[in-house]
Amino acid sequence: MDPESDQDVCTKWSTTLRVYHDTSSELEHELQSRHGLGLSEFEVLQILAGRCRVESGHKVKMKDLEAEMYLSQSALSRTVTRLEKSGLVGRAACDFDRRANFLMLTPEGRERWEAARPTHRAVLERHLA
């Protein structure tokens, strides 16, 4: 790679990091102050909301959620535990695989996610539009 294109790539990387940092910091602040949710908590609720229908009792395997998240297994587990303690998600053991856990979005979880969506969207539009 020639020095000029190397500099271009490095500049793009630095710009990407700044945009990510600024966006995620504002998301974290706005979601927490307005809705009592951290960014990771919102992301878990968003994935569950897209895959679960409260009235039909759909569940998502924790392993499947892990594959969609950017968190380590232990960080995701702590996030889910906070959401469960807040009554926003439910957790159930799998009948046929004792190692697996299922997650369900509660009505309160869906309500909190729906209330937080406009805040999330507004911050993204400010930073990424």
C-alpha positions as CSV (number, residue, x, y, z in Angstrom):
1,M,0.0,0.0,0.0
2,D,1.4,3.4,-0.9
3,P,1.8,6.0,1.9
4,E,-1.0,8.2,0.5
5,S,-3.6,5.5,0.3
6,D,-2.5,4.2,3.7
7,Q,-3.2,7.7,5.1
8,D,-6.6,7.7,3.5
9,V,-7.5,4.4,5.1
10,C,-6.2,5.5,8.5
11,T,-8.2,8.7,8.2
12,K,-11.4,6.9,7.3
13,W,-10.9,4.5,10.2
14,S,-10.4,7.4,12.6
15,T,-13.5,9.1,11.3
16,T,-15.5,5.9,11.7
17,L,-14.3,5.6,15.3
18,R,-15.3,9.2,16.1
19,V,-18.7,8.8,14.5
20,Y,-19.3,5.5,16.4
21,H,-18.1,7.0,19.7
22,D,-20.1,10.2,19.4
23,T,-23.2,8.3,18.3
24,S,-23.1,5.5,20.9
25,S,-22.3,8.0,23.7
26,E,-25.3,10.2,22.8
27,L,-27.5,7.1,22.4
28,E,-26.4,5.8,25.8
29,H,-27.1,9.2,27.5
30,E,-30.4,9.9,25.8
31,L,-31.8,6.3,26.2
32,Q,-30.8,6.3,29.9
33,S,-32.0,9.7,30.8
34,R,-35.3,9.5,28.9
35,H,-36.2,5.8,29.2
36,G,-34.1,4.2,31.8
37,L,-32.4,2.0,29.3
38,G,-28.7,1.5,28.4
39,L,-27.8,1.1,24.7
40,S,-27.2,-2.6,25.1
41,E,-30.5,-3.1,26.8
42,F,-32.3,-1.2,24.0
43,E,-30.6,-3.4,21.4
44,V,-31.7,-6.6,23.2
45,L,-35.3,-5.3,23.4
46,Q,-35.1,-4.3,19.7
47,I,-34.0,-7.7,18.6
48,L,-36.6,-9.4,20.8
49,A,-39.3,-7.0,19.6
50,G,-38.5,-8.0,16.0
51,R,-38.7,-11.7,16.7
52,C,-41.3,-12.0,19.5
53,R,-45.0,-11.4,19.6
54,V,-46.1,-11.0,23.2
55,E,-49.6,-12.3,22.6
56,S,-48.4,-15.5,21.0
57,G,-45.6,-16.3,23.5
58,H,-42.8,-16.5,21.0
59,K,-39.4,-17.0,22.5
60,V,-35.8,-16.5,21.3
61,K,-32.9,-18.7,22.2
62,M,-30.2,-16.9,24.1
63,K,-27.6,-18.4,21.7
64,D,-29.5,-16.9,18.7
65,L,-29.5,-13.5,20.4
66,E,-25.8,-13.8,21.1
67,A,-25.2,-14.2,17.4
68,E,-26.9,-10.9,16.6
69,M,-25.3,-8.9,19.4
70,Y,-21.9,-7.2,19.7
71,L,-21.5,-8.2,23.4
72,S,-19.5,-11.1,24.9
73,Q,-21.6,-13.9,26.3
74,S,-21.0,-12.7,29.9
75,A,-21.9,-9.1,29.1
76,L,-25.0,-10.2,27.3
77,S,-26.0,-12.3,30.2
78,R,-25.6,-9.4,32.6
79,T,-27.7,-7.2,30.3
80,V,-30.4,-9.8,30.1
81,T,-30.4,-10.2,33.9
82,R,-30.9,-6.4,34.3
83,L,-33.8,-6.5,31.8
84,E,-35.3,-9.5,33.6
85,K,-35.1,-7.8,37.0
86,S,-36.8,-4.8,35.5
87,G,-39.6,-7.0,34.2
88,L,-38.8,-6.2,30.6
89,V,-37.9,-9.7,29.5
90,G,-38.7,-13.2,30.8
91,R,-36.3,-16.1,30.8
92,A,-37.2,-19.8,30.5
93,A,-35.2,-23.0,30.4
94,C,-35.5,-25.1,27.3
95,D,-37.4,-28.4,27.9
96,F,-35.2,-30.5,25.7
97,D,-31.8,-28.9,26.3
98,R,-30.9,-27.9,29.9
99,R,-28.0,-25.7,28.6
100,A,-30.3,-23.5,26.6
101,N,-32.3,-20.5,27.8
102,F,-35.2,-18.8,26.0
103,L,-36.0,-15.1,26.2
104,M,-39.4,-13.5,25.9
105,L,-40.3,-9.9,25.6
106,T,-42.8,-8.9,28.2
107,P,-45.6,-6.4,27.5
108,E,-43.7,-3.9,29.7
109,G,-40.6,-4.6,27.6
110,R,-42.4,-3.9,24.4
111,E,-43.9,-0.7,25.8
112,R,-40.5,0.6,27.0
113,W,-38.9,-0.3,23.6
114,E,-41.7,1.4,21.7
115,A,-41.4,4.5,23.8
116,A,-37.6,4.6,23.3
117,R,-37.6,4.0,19.5
118,P,-38.2,7.7,18.5
119,T,-35.3,8.7,20.8
120,H,-33.0,6.1,19.2
121,R,-34.1,7.0,15.7
122,A,-33.6,10.8,16.3
123,V,-30.0,10.3,17.6
124,L,-29.1,8.1,14.7
125,E,-30.5,10.6,12.2
126,R,-28.5,13.4,13.8
127,H,-25.3,11.5,13.5
128,L,-25.8,9.4,10.4
129,A,-28.0,11.4,8.0
